[in-house]
Amino acid sequence: MADLDRRTVLAALGGAGGALMLPGLGGGSLAFAQDKIYKWGSSSLGSTGYQIIAVLAQAATKNSKQRHTSLATAGGSENMALLREKQIDFGQTTSTDWEPAIKGTGKFKGKPVPAVQMFAYTIWQCTPMVRADSPIKSLEDLKGKRVMPTTAGGATNGLFQALFKAIGISDKVNYTYGSWKETYDAFAAGAVDCIPTLLTAGNPSGTLKKLTTTHKVRILPVTPELIKKAQAINPGVMSFTVDPKTFPSIDKPTLMLSFGGVAATRADAPKELVYSVVKAIFENTDYVQKTGGVALKDVRLDFATKYLIDSYPVHAGAAQYFKEKGVWREGLKIAG
């Protein structure tokens, strides 16, 4: 959907009087209601991010007094912009989106976003990967090589840029950009040397599974020290150890470059609203996990605050709920 069309739909949803519920919620039918429908920005139609937010919005509707709907968007970065414009109430973001969004740099230059965190719902592993027979053995060996970190404005490119800046090679790599499909097709054809993995909490995506059935791959090693250096550049950089039981292309537990999936809301969202949304989701995790499958297996209390970003505030409504449940983490700060 084009930006203009999407914003037109959002404006219509937020107007006075009846509101339109989009397909996917409330039995998948079009319905009108006099009360407000809270809008969640997701990701591209059919993507993992789209599916995740659809389930979370369903859970919020099913288990609270509010009505929620999800809308396909271009993903985390656009959701940040839509939150700033008050076109949506909630949205999926990736942890690497927050540094430029909050500070108003990069794609958000001059337009900082007053967003706050609610909870973490997954963690993606998008670590540098090469063909198994490649002469590239380390990240430093990528100098002068062809690297394709998916789209130029995507979270994975932000992740790679932080990593490459940390080792001083960000301006010494030959970049090519494209969609995930284009990226994996280029790698399979030998047109690029290095691309990101795509796993969710250690589980390979269908795209990665398809690639590894025909091509042997190798993960370029990252260290905890290097991760810390990258985090100093972008606090949203994370790491996760993947087990070969879930990703057979590795032969031992492997530390991978990662970013988290973080549900965001506007700073002006009422405390009672956010509290009720978080409660509706986390007191019904069986429903969420059953409906969302592997992509939402980490929607549980012990995960919800683990992968929030210490550098940025958490909404007071979410903080209250997590404190009541005993999972509030030292180092996190409350908005307000």
N, C-alpha and C positions, 0 to 999 in steps of 0.2 A: 504494500500500500504506500503510495506517495505521501510525503510529509504533509502536504496540504490536505489531502483526503483524510489522513489519519487525524489531523488536528480538527478538521470539520466534524468528524464523527465524535471525537472527544468533547468538543464544545456542545454538540447536540445532547450527549449523554449527561453533561453537567448542567443543562438548562433547567428552567423552572418547569413545573408540571410533570408530565409523564416522562419516564426514562426508558431507554431501550436496553434490554439485556441481550448481550451478544450470544451467538451459538456457543455451546460448550458448557454452560452453566444452566441450572434450573431445568434439567431434563433435556437440554439442547434445543429448546424452542425459543421463539421470540416472544417476549412478554413485556408488558408495560406495568409500571408501578408508580404510585404517587410519591413514595418515599425515595430518599437518595440511594443510588447504587454506587458503591465505592469502586473505583477503577484501578486495576493493577496492570502495569506495563510489563510485558513478558519479553518475547524475542520473536525471531522470524517464525512464520507459520510452520508447524510441524517439527521445529527444533526441540532439543532437550529442554532449553530454557522456557520455551512456550508451554511444553507439557507440564513442567514443574509448577509454573505460576498458575496454570489452569487448575491444577489439583489443590494448591494452597488456597486459591480463591473459592473453590468449591467447599473446602473444609471450613473456611470462615463463614460462608453462607449457611452451611448445614448446621453449624454448631454455635451460632450466635444470633442475635436479633437483627443484625444488619444484613444487607444484600450486597454481594460482591460480584464483579465480573472481570475477566481478563481480556486484554486487547493485544493483538500481535503488533510488535514494534521492531525496530532495528536492533534492539538489545540494550545492554547496560548503559552505554553512553547516551543513547537517545532517552532512555528512561530517566537519567539524571536531568537532562534538559527539560523533559516533560514535568518532572517534579518541580523544577525551578519555575516553570511557567504555570504551575498549579493546574495542569491538564490531567494529571493522574494523582491518585492518593497514595499508592504503594507501587513498588516496582522491584524487579530483580536487577541486581547489579553484580559486578565482579569486584573483588577487593582491590584490583589495580585501577579501577575507575575513580576511586575516592580521592587520591592525591591530586590529580589535575582538576577534578570537579570542585572540591572544597576550596582549593587555592585559586581557582580561576585561571589555570594555565593550559597550554596545549590547545586542544579542541574547544576548551571552555574559556579561552583567553578573554579576560575582562568581564566574564559572566560567571562568577562563583555560584555554586549550588548550595542552598541551605538545607541539605538533606541530613538525616540522622539514621543510624543503624537500628534495626529491630532484632534480627537473629540471623545466624548462619544456617544454611540448609544443605550445603554440599561443598566439596572441594574437588577441583579439576586439576589433573596433571597434564601440563602442556610443556614438557621438557624437550630440549633439543635431541633429535634422533637422526641417525644417518643409516645408510645401507651397511649391512654386516661386513661387506668386503671393501668398504671405503677406507682410504688411507688416513682419513680424519680420525684422530684418536682423542683429541681434547678440544675444549672450547677455543683455545688459542689457535688451533689449527684451522679455524673457520676464517681467518684472515684471507681476503681475496676470493673466498668461496661463495657459492650461490645459496643464499638462505631465503626461505619463503615462510614467513611467520603468519600466514593467512592474510587477512585484510589490514591495510595500513592503519585504519582507525580502530581496530579491534583490541580486545583485552590481551590477547596472546602476543601481539606486537609490543604492547606496553610492557609485558612481562619480559620478553626477549631484550627490549631496549634497556631495561634496568639491569638485567644480567650482563649484557655486553658492555654497558658503561662501567659496571663494577670491575671488569677485567681489562678495560681500555681498548676494546675492539669495535665499538659501535659505529665508528666512521671508517672501518676497514673491511666491512662486509658488503657484498653485492646483494642487495635486496630485490626480491620480486614479490608481488602481492596478488592475492586472489582469495576466492572463497575456500572453504574447507575442501570441497570436492575438487576444485581446480588445483589446490595445493597438493592433495594426495595423488591426483592424476599426474601432475608434473613430476613428482617424486618417483612414481612408478615408471614413468617414461625416461627417467634419467636426466630430466631437464634442470633439476635443482639438486643440491648436495645435502641440504639439511632442512628438516621441517619439524614442527612440534608433534609430540604424541597427543592423543586425545583419550584420556581416561577419566572416569567419574569415580572418585573414592577408590581408586585402584582397579576399577573394572573398565576394560577397553570398550570404546564405542564401536558401533557396527562398521564405521569407516575404517578404523584401525584394524579390526578383525579381518576385514576383507583384504586390506593391504598385506597383512602378515601371513595370509594363506598362500601368497604368491611371491613374497619378498622377505628375505631375512633382514632384520633390522638390529641396530645397536644403539643403546642409550649413551650419550656423552656424559661423563661423570660430573656431578656438582658436589660441592662440599658444604657442610654447615657454615664454614667461615665465609664462603662465597655468597651464600644465601643472606647472611647478615650484612654483607657489603651492599647487596642489591636492595635489601630492605631499607638501608639508609637513604637510598635514592627514591624508592617507592615503598612505603610501609605495607602496601597491599601484597607484596611478594611473600609467598609462603612456600613451605616444603611438605612433602608427604612421602612416606616410605611404602613402596609398592611391593607386594609379595608375588613371587612367580606362580603361586597357586591361582591367582586371578589373572596374571599376565604372563603366559608361558614363554614370551619372547625374551625374558630375562631369566638368568639362572640362579639368582640370589636376591634377597631383599635389596631394593635399590631406592636411594633417595632421589626424588624428582622435583623439579621446579613446578610450583603450583600456584593457583589463585583460588580464593574462596568465592562461593556464591552467597551473597548477603542481601537479605530483604531490607529494602529501604523505605522510608516514609518522609513526609515533609516535616520540618521542624515545628510547624504550627498545627500539626494533627493533634486533636484532643487526647489527653492522657487516657480517659476512659475508653475511647475507641480503640487505641492501640493495645491497651491491656486486654480488651475483650477479644481482639483478633488473635493475639499471641496465645491467649488461653484456649480459644477455640481450636487452634491448630495443635498445640502441644498437649492438650488433654484428650486428643483424638488421634494420636500418632499411628495407631493400628490401622485406622481408615486411610490416613495419608500414605503410609508405606504400602498398604495393599493396593491402593489405587494408582500410586505413582511408580511402583516397582523399584528397581535398582537405583534409579535417579533420585529417589527420595528416601532411601534406606537410612540416611543419616539425620532425618528429621526426628530428633529425640533431644531430651533436655540436656544430657551431658555434652552434646555436640553444639547446641544452639549458641553458647557463649564462647566455646573453645576457639573458634575461628573468626570471631569478631576482631576488628582492628583496634588496638589500644589507642592509636593516635586520634581517633574520631569518636564523637559522642554517640551514646545509645539513647533512644527515646525513653523518657521517664516511665511511660506506661509499660514498655517491655522490661525495663530495669526492675520495676516493682514486682512484676510477675516472677522474674527469675530469682529475685531475692527471696520471695516467698517460698520458692521451690528449692532454695539452697544451692543454686548453680551459678549465682553471680560470681564473676571472677575478679580477683584483685588486679588492678591495672586498668580496668575499664572505667570510663567516665560517663556521667549522666548528663544529657543535654538540659539546658535551662539556665 
